[in-house]
Amino acid sequence: MRRGRQRYLAALGALVFAVATTLVARPYVRAAILIARATDAGGWPGRLAALAGRSAIVERDVAIPTRHGPMPGRVYAPDPAIHAATLLVPGINPTGLDEPRLIEFARALAGSGVPIVTVAPDDLVAFRVTAADTDRIEDAAGWLADQPALTGGGRPGLVGVSFAGGLAIVAAGRPAVRDRLAFVLSFGGHGDLPRVLRFLCTGELADGTRERPHDYGTAVVLLNVLDRLVPPAQVEPLREAVLSFMEASRLAMIDAEEARREFARARALEAALPEPAAGWMRRVNARDVEGSGPRLLPYALAIGADPALSPERSPAPAAPVFLLHGVGDIVIPTLETDRLAAWLDGRTDVRALVTPLVTHAEVAPEVHPGDAWRAVAFWRDVLGRR
């Protein structure tokens, strides 16, 4: 279980590059310290982090007002706070603010003097990608900009992970916050949601090539269109079964034994379903992307068409946009960052880094040290101008 947590945090350590080198006076040293903390590293990085000390952190839950009602948030306030706060929006995450990996990552950042506010947008928690969550991210960013105790009078940063990355860029381009942010960073995010949905359903990439998408992503698509596929009485039982599979997939990164039990539960729920729900769940449990995807495509494209879900269909932010993506991502294809960077070029200040340092959800199994240092140098050069 500890190894899985370390691997996940190591992947999110790429975000540490962004925040650390944007906000600190000695970017190279600080980046190394933060990465060591986020990944619970041993050896000389761990010793360096221990010598550097750690800010005391005061944690408190807050209710952030949004047009759709209060949204849960959590403040990680370091003492002393030496930088303006950053809003951190995780991607699809069923445990919300209490996700252990999110908590440890936020603490790693806050321990180095960076106030962090995490949020749990309602629909992303429920495995849905909706325009309402774009609104919630916009409203949370505006709320944070109005908190001088957290920003020190400066402008906050905005970081979105996975599907929240694209939504964060859309939110940052809206008038209410367009001139109030220091930067917006998308980690593994999308430029055009219909293009991603097409990939998840068919394996077709933006450049005309094909690659098998991750079955997790295809299951996310299914959850968003259940009511269009089965009779009303079957929607919730099928949702419960698919969510069981999704939870098992999440647990597989941190606890293999718990994951095995949850996968077994998903198969048991499948056996209790009538058709056609049973057929859909059978394909989920079998990771049959080829059987599910083409049938999902028409419905997926319809729900993804709202411009509020895609940066390339929305006004560009005024704040600098930074794009980080792992090589070979098969949930949100790496090409999304290439396409989005090209679209933003000339509309705002944009820089992108595609790196073998990370995949979509975890650190790459073997990474050359040069890749790590190039990432640190990239963020120092780009985000250090905050």
N, C-alpha and C positions, 0 to 999 in steps of 0.2 A: 504493500500500500504506500509506504514512504517513497519507494522508487517511482511509482506512477505520479505521485504529487510532485516530486522533484522534476520529472520530465515535463510535466505540464507547465510548471512555473518557469522552467528553462525556456520553453517556447515563448511564454509571455515576457520573458526577459528581453525580447526584442523591443517591447514597449519601453522597457527601462532605458534602452539606448535613446529613445526619442525624448522621454521626459527628462532624464538626467542631463543629457548634453544640451538640452534647451535651457535648463534652468540654473545650472551651477557654474561656479567660478573656475573650477579646475575640471573641465569636462572629461578628460581621459581617465583621471584617477577616480572621479566620482562615478563614472559609468562602470568601471570595474568593480567598485565597492557595491553599487546597487545590484549589479548582476549577481555578484557573489551572495548577497543577501536573498535575492529573489529565488535563486536556485539552491540555496542552502549548501553552497559549495564548500569543500574542504581545501586543504593545501594552502598555498600562498594567497590565493584570492580570499579564502576564508579568514586567514590571519590578518590580511590587510583590512577587511571589513571590521574585524574585532578591534583592531587598533584605532580605527577611525571613530569608534563610538557610535551611539545611536540616539536620536532625539526621543524624548518621552512622547508618547502618543496618547491623546485623549480622544476616545471614540464616542460618538453619540449618534443615535438615529434621529432623522428628521423627516417631516412630511413636506415634500416640495410641491407647492401649488402649481397645477397645470390646468389648461382649459378642459381637460377630461377628468378632473378631480385630482386629489392629492396622490402623489407618487412616492413610494418609499425611497429614502436615501440614507446614506451613512457617511458621516464626516470622520475622516482620520486627520486630526489636527495635531501636528508636531509642535513640540516646545523645545527649542524655539522654531518658529516657522521662518524660513529665510527666502521663500519664493512665493509667488502667487499660486493660487490653487489651480488644479486641473480636474475637470469632470471626466470620469472614466465610465464608459457605457459598455458593458459586456454584450456579447452576442446572445444567441439563443441559450438560455440558462434557466432550467426549471427550478432551481433552488434560490434564485434571486440574490438578495444581499448576503445570504448565509452560505453561499458556495465557498467551501474552505479554501479553494485555490485562489479565488478572487480576493478573499480576506487577506491571505498571506501576501499576495502581490501588492495590495493597497498598503499593507503595513510596511512592506519593504521600501516602498517609495516614501511614505510618510516618515519612516525612520531616518531618512536623509534630509529632512527639512522641507519636503514638498507636501503641502496640504492636498489631500485627495478627497473627492466626493464621488462615491459610487452610487449608481441608481439602478433600479430594477423596472424598466418599462413593462407595463402590464402584458402586452401582447408578445413581446420577445420571451417573457417568462413562460407563456403558453404556447411556444413554438409557432407563433404567427408573425409574419412580417407585414406591418400595416402602416398606413399614413398616420394613424393616431399616435404611433410611437415616434414618428418624425416630429409631430407636434410636441410630444412630451420632452424629447431631447432639446428642442428649441426653447421650450419654457424653462427647463432646468438650467440651461446655459444662461438664460437671462436672469434667472433667480441668483445663480452663482455670481454673475457680474455685479449684482447689487449687494454682495456680502463683503464689505471692506475688511471685516475681521479675518476673512479667509484669503482675500486677494491682495491685502495691503495697499489698496488703491490701484493696483495694476489690472491688467486684463487677464482673464483666465484662459487656460488652454482647454481643448476638447479632444478626447481620444475615443474612438469607436472601434470595437473589435468585431470582425467577421461581418455579419449582415448589419450590425449597428454602425460599421464604418461608413457604408454608403449613406445610411440615414443621417449620420452626423454631418456629412458634407452637405447634404440637402438642407438640414437645419441651419448650418452655419451660413448659408447663402440667403437666408430670409431677413427681411428688413429689421426685425426686432433685435437681432444679435449680430447682424452683418459687420458692423463697425465696432464691436465690443469684445472680440476674441483676439487672443495673441496668435493662435494657430489652431488648425484642426488636423488631426492625424487619423488616417484610416489604416488599420492593421488587418490585412487579409480581406478587405472589403470589395464592394462591387461598384461598377460604373453604370451599368444598365441592368436592372433586375430581370426583365424579360430575356435578355441574352443569357444570364446565368440560369434561369429556369429552363430554357431550351437545352442548355448543356446538361443539367441534372436529369432531364427527361430523355435525352437522345444521345448524349455524349458528343454532340457537335460543338466544336470550338469556333471562336470568332474568326479564325483564320482559315476555316474550312477543313481542318484536320479533325480527327476524332480521338477520344480517350474515354475510357470507362469511368463514369463519375462515382463518387463515394456513395454507398447505399444510404448512409446517414442523411445526406442532402436530399436524396430522392424521398426518403421517409418524411422529411420536413415538408416537402411539396405536398405529399399525400395528406398530412395533417391539416393543411390549409384549404383543402377542397373536399373533405369528407362528405359534407352535406350535399354535394353534387354527384356523388358516386353511389350512395346506398340509401335505402329508405330511411325516413326519419327515426324510426325505432332502433335502427342499427348504428346510428351515428355515434352515440356516446359509448356503447360497448366496444366499437371498433377503435374509437379514440383511446380508451383505456388500454387496449391491447397494444396499439402502436406506441403509446407513451411508455409502456413497460419495456418494449424493445429499445426505445430511445434511452431510458434510464440505464438499461443494461449496457448499452454502448458507452454511456458516460462512465459507468463504473469500471468498464474494461481498462480505462486509463489509470485507475487508482487502486482497484481491489478486484483481482481476478476471481476470487471465490464468490464474492457478492454478485459479480457480473454473471457468473455461471448460474446462480440461483434465479436471477432476474430474467435471464434468457429462457430458462425453463418455465418460468411463470408466463412469459409471453407466448410460448408454445401452447401452454395449457389454456390460456384465454382464446387462442385461435381455435382450439378444438371445440370450444363452447359456442362459437359464433355460427349463425346461419349464413347461407349464401345470400347476396354476393359478398358480404363483409368477410366471410371466411376465406374467400379467394384472394381478396386484397391482403389479408393478414398473412396468408400462406406465402405470398410473394415477398412480403416484408421479412418474415422470419428466414426465408431462403436467400435473402439478399439478392433477389431477382430483379435487378434494375432494368434489364432488357424487357422483362415481361410487364413491369409496372409503368415505366417511364413514358413510352409512346401513348399509352392510354390516358396518362395524366396531362399531357402537353396542352391540349386545347383549353382545359380549365385553368392550368397554371398561367398561361399567357394572359388570360382574361383578368385574373386577380393581380397580376404584376404590372398592368398597364398604367396605373396611376403615376403621374409624373413625380408625385411626392415621395416615391420609393426609389428614384434613380437620379443620381447626380447629373448624368448626361442629359436629362430631360428637365432640369431645374436650373435656376440662376446660380452662377458660380459664387462662392464666398469671396469676400474682400480679403480676409485673412489668408496668410500663406497656407497652402495645402500640402501635406506630406503623406506620401503613400509608401507603405511597407508591405511586401508580399513575399511569401516563400516560393521557391522554385518547385514546380510540380504539384501545386495545390489542386486537388480534385474535388473539393467542395465548392469553393469559389475560385474559378480558374485564374492562374497567374496572369493570363492575358488581359484580365479585367483591369489590372493596374496599368498595363501598357496602353490600353485604349483610353482609360480615363485620363492618364497623364497627357496624352495627345489632345484630348478634347479640352482639358483645362488650360493647356498652353496658349498664351495670348489672352486668356480671360482673367487669370490671376497668377500669382507666383506659385509654381508647383515644382516639387522635386519628388522623384520616386526612387526607391531602392528595391530591386528584386534580388533576393539572396538565398543561397542554399542553407543559411543558418537555421531556417525554420521551414516547417511544412505548414498546413493550416492549423493543426491542433497541438503539435509537439515539436520539440527540438529534433533536428535531423540526426540520425544515428551516428554519422561521422561528418564532422565539419572541420575544414582546414582552419588553423588559427588565423591565417591571413584574412579569411572571410569575416571573422569576428572583429578584427581590428579595422577592416575597411568599413564595417557597419558603424563602429564607434566614430571613426573619422568622418563618415558621411553625416551623422547626426550632429557632430560638433560643428561642421561646416554649415549645415542647413539650418538646424534648429537653434544653434547658439546665437543667432541674430535676434532672438526674441526681444 
